[in-house]
Amino acid sequence: MLSRRRGAPGARTGGVAARRGTVGTRITLLYVSAFFVSGVILLLVAFAFSSGSRTSVARPPGPAPTAGPADAQQQLAALQEQMAAENADQARRFVWGWVIALIVMVLLSLLIGRLMAGHAIAPLRLITEVTRRISADSLNERIGIRWPNDEVKDLADTIDGLLERLEASFTAQRRFVANASHELRTPLATIRASLDVAVAKPDPAASTVALAARLRTQLDRVDHLLDGLLMLARAQHSRSEQTVPVDLGELVDAALRDRSADVVAKSLTVTVGVAPRTMVRGHRPLLSRLVANLVDNAVTHNENTGWVRITGASAGDSAELIVETGGRVFDQAEVDRLTQPFERLGDERVGSSGLGLSIVSAVVTAHCGRLRLTARPDGGLRVAIALPAPSAPAPSAPASGPPAGTGRE
C-alpha cells in the first residue's frame, strides 16, 4: 500500500559549541602576580629603610637661652612632638604614594600582560583553527608556521608531518579499494563465462546445473559488494565534482518504483510525505544512490506487513529527508556503528553487504550534510539526513563530529 501526503521534517540536529581555552588568561595572571609580588617586596624594603631614619634637631648657634631648666625642657618636648608628627605624616604620604603607584602599575601590567600573552599564544590559535578545519577530505592543508622558530613551531611541524602521513594513508586506502574492485571484475567475469559454457553443453549433468545456479548467486553477491566498494570510494572523492540542484521527492519516487515489487511482496504500508520542491545541491548520481540505499534498507530489512514512512521538507538553508520503519527494538550502541563498512544488525543481515549506510554516510559527508541514526523507542529505526539547499553557500568542510543515530546496513 502506497499513500502520499505532505509531511513536516523532523527536528534539526544542532551543533556543539567549542569551549575556548584560558591559556592567555593564565599567562596574564602569572605576569600580573609576579609584578604585584615584586612591587610589594620593593615597597616593604623602601618602607623599612625610611622608617629607620630619624630627623634630628640641631641646637641653633648663639648664646644659651636665659630661661631656666624647666622652660628648656618644655621647649625640647614641644620640638620633639612636632618632629614626630611631621615624621609620621611624611611616612603616611610616602606609603600612600607607593600604594597608589603600585595599583596603577598593576593595572598597567594587566593590560601589557594581556597583550604579551595574546602575542605569545597567537601561533597556538592558528594551530587550533587549522586543525579544527581539516577533515578527511582536506588533509592536503597544512599549518605552515614559519616564525618564530621555537617549541610552538616544532609542534606545528609535527602536526604537519602527521597530516602528511594521514593524507598518504587515506589516499592509498581509497586507491586500493578502487583498484581492487576493478581488478576483481576480470576473474569474476571469467568464472561467470566458464559457468555459462559448462551449462550450455549438450545434456549437462543436473549437479552441474545446480552448482552453476548456486555459484551465480554468490557471484551476484560479489558483484553487488564490488559495486558498493566502488561507490564508497567514489563518494569519498566526490567533493570536486560538479553539483546541480536536485529534487529529493523525485529521487524518492524513483527509488520506490524500483522496489515496488518487494513492497508488494512484503505487504508493506509506505507513506510518503515529501514536500514539493524539496531541493538540495549536490552530485545527482551520488544523491540518487543515497536515497536508493535508504529505501532499499527500509524495504529489505523490514518485517512482513510492516510500514515505512518517508518525510522531507526544506528548512532554511538545508533540506531534510527522514526515513522511518517499524520492527523490533534495537540497541542504540549497535545502531551507532552502522555507518562503518560491513557493520550489520543481528543475524538477519547475513545476506547483506554491510555497505548501504556506509555509502550513505560518505555521500552525506561529501555534500557537507548531516546524518543522524536513531533507534526508535517503540521499535524500528529512524534515519534523518540534512543536505545544503541550492541557495545555501557552499561550505568549505564537512560537518564536524561523527554521524550519530539509526539506520540499517
Steps between C-alpha positions, in 0.01 A plus 500: 500500500644835396353830612623858462453800728678819586729450795711716727864434559630379829696706747824638371819383654701769673870551528715501807678825577871471552626594848768770496819452695653729767874479428519874428316580823733279703809659345360847572421414863845352550661815358285731718557285811877509452491878453276549806717285727813680379335838563390402852850380589650822366248702701579315822873543453466873429267547797741314730790727401293815529357409841851446637609858430429775760505875464730657756461853630822699504558758774503843340827693537511798731495568867316261723148599592461683824197294597523249775524122473121451514440724199775326304345160569157618379642647181692178431190284551293725271762476227515120531121470473496726193774300326331170584175622347682616187680164472173308533328719241792463262497122548125484425540705183791279398302178553187624321707626211658159461164320533339720233798455272483123555128489412556703183789279395300182569218625277750598235675163530161330457457669162858440396488139619184434301657638185817301554304180572286549189812542291662194657205264440408632153675202332303264723175661386609450140578134566160451663308667216678307226476160669130556576438582134689201360296187430546176306418693181748783560810323627706691244482813718796585722555736792825635353633711789837653398567734792596506783734204502412361843309216669168615348645472149630154589145404602356639174763317294419178685128538423580578135704180483213304653255648246735408217515139618121489546446638151728237351323227698149614400601534136658155493197344667251655258718420199530140615123464538434643156777302327417174675132535411586554134759221486267245658244545224723323247525163682132524594406547136722202408331280763154603380593427137635157600172420675301604194717279279459201733122537514472560124647159413258238368324308778688650798488306824236605751770555762682734263187708444431517874859596577495768229182650647654516847821652367309763301324603820831544677647683201207739505569569867868567425402732213268686735780528756743634239243753382465615860875533547535698177215729598651548847838594350329733254297669773816561702659676199195687375556847648655632180214381277249745357185548704148581376161558665326167568140433609495245783134418428587382150778279635264346757239425231760336278636288784152382600418407139811283485399319821124487436505123447665440836258741670205301365665165584543603864162677521668813630309822568707785357409859587678776310484858626774683313404862440504619136824658382713369784821599327861435593827570322730213422622235259184339361628138453635492856182649647294251299706216646458650849119503478494158332707354785267650761189360328666163435607488864148577621336242272752215514541498878137549588246257640219355291189724516724769649505870424734762357459876544699745286475874569698797384489879467724801462616665823685827451832447329462121492252227415421195713396150407383254767438127450337306785409134534340284765627173641680371803679719750870553427787604723615855423864397551465246217319747278776757541745262331290447187675774305823300515562262207378141542310572823165323532220467753431146608512169316229602253761710317719210398395545136579872486827659399511735799589796278159668461523753781876534454429633151223723637738641761774559241261678262359719779851591616610577144206743471576663837173372646396333822391141566322388814407138572265423788352184648130575546384438860193304385698293249650553161749751366505865397754649263505876442724688259542874447662631182579856385227674298586645155493855640735416789869598465729209433673406826874449502502193720257227602313522825719411796446210722411140422151419366265375764181311500306232313464323191567177344779346304 
